[in-house]
Amino acid sequence: MTDDALRERVRGLMPRAQEDLTAMVGFRSVHDAEQAPPEECDKMVEWLQEAFTEVGLSQVDSHVTADGSKAVTGSLAGPDDAPTVLLYFHHDVQPPLGEDEWDSPVWSLTERGGRWYGRGAADCKGNIAVHLAALRALDGDIPVNIKIVGEGSEEQGTGGMEDFVPKNPELLRADAILVCDSGNFAVGKPSLTTSLRGIANVVVSVETLSSAMHSGMFGGAAPDALAALIAMLASLRDDEGNTTVAGLDASATWPGVDYPADAFRTDANVLDGVDLLGSGRVSDMVWARPAATVLGIDCPPVVGSSASIVPKARARINLRVPPGMNARHAQDALIEHLTAAAPWDVKVSFEREADGSPFTGATSGPGYDTMVDAMKSAYGTDVLLMGQGGSIPLCNVFQETFPDAEIMLLGVEEPQCLIHAPNESVDPTEIENMAIVEATFLREYARRAGLTPR
């Protein structure tokens, strides 16, 4: 099949892709029984089993994982000596975060302004639509072995798949792993995500008094736990906004594509007149350097507060850890930094909430070369190498379990998608082009790997 013929076949399948996505968005597959009925996740799994069986996969099964979510697996056999490609996706979604903030129904795919709106339209059901469209376009003429694995609790981060993968290596073992839970730098700009920051979260608690005391009678001499905590948190950044945790390098630079400041301001919804943080380029700050974010503070709310000195307060801090930095060491450094910054000999304690290593994906090899060429052919322009400030712990599990596999991150989730936010959407041209990319990759990978396709 020629490239032009493949493109026309995918284009002809786009109405079916829209039907698929309409069905998937209709399932409220939030893996949280307090926010959606559990049977909605079950219905999503049943739909996936039928859909992937229909496109030619066999033994499309569901497996209950350690956190109660369901993983979906299946396979399609190619020639005996062919390499194996694992296609990853997740089928759970974020909660709506306020249905009244949506401009169209959350659980109904709605076309508006050239985009398709609905929870999960991009993250990650749009990527499932890509997989199905690519497999339909090839119509069984696939010179590689295909495996799929769908995760049911990625958005909750409860570790079901991280437990499942090392316990089922033969079910998932592959030469190339396509983690389709990422996206392009912008619509029409093909991109591979080659790095992810890790995380090192802590909860810090400060205590100064055995009870709240009257601020008029004791204020001025009695130590204020909230004021102490504020001083400690303020020490995490300098005047330019650089993260300044003692012992952590905050000077690294990103070697790939630059992230223009104006584009970032738009993507991040930065208010007019408000400065961006840091002394480096945006790409340095969000992909190559550590970043400390205060996620929450426990202290008296303004409404209902009294004229009292606060005796105890605590904060949850998220430290993003760039590639090349050890997450556990970074967590240690954060704890040591906050301890040293604590004023007045206040009582400080810490809870190590979570740590996860950063990740670096494939940037060479037959799979990588095939993917770059497939993207360039589909989009007609050079491929960008970018990072992501977020974390996908499963990528590290894949890397540890299958150290020889080439792992690549890609997908339809470009910045305009507003994943995790109200009014999530996907550009259908990204589904179309990424389906062409994936189909081309599956068609060409065996030849690039030194094997003869059928």
Buried (B, 14 or more C-beta within 10 A) or exposed (E): BEEEEBBEBBBEBBEEBBEBBBBBBBBBBBBBEEEBEBEBBBBBBBBBBEBBEEBBBEEBBBBEBBBBBBBBBBBBBBBEEBBBBBBBBBBBBBBBEEEEEBEEBBBEBBBEEEBBBBBBBBBBBBBBBBBBBBBBBBEEEBBBBBBBBBBBBBBBBBBBBBBBBEEBEEBBBBBBBBBBBBBBBBBBBBBBBBBBBBBBBBBBBBBBBEEBBEBEEBEEEBBBBBBBBBBBBEBBBEEEBBBBBEEBEBEBEBEBBBBEEEBBBEBEEEEEEEEBBBEBBBBBBBBBBBBBEBEEBEBEEEEEEEEBBBBBBBBBBBBBBBBEBBBBBBBBBBBEBBEEBBBEEBBBEBEBBBBBBBBBBBBEBBBBBBBBBBBBBBBEEEBBBBBBBBBBBBBBBBBEBBEEBBBBBBBBBBBBBBBBBBBBBBBBBBBBBBBBBBBBBBBBBBBBBEBEBE
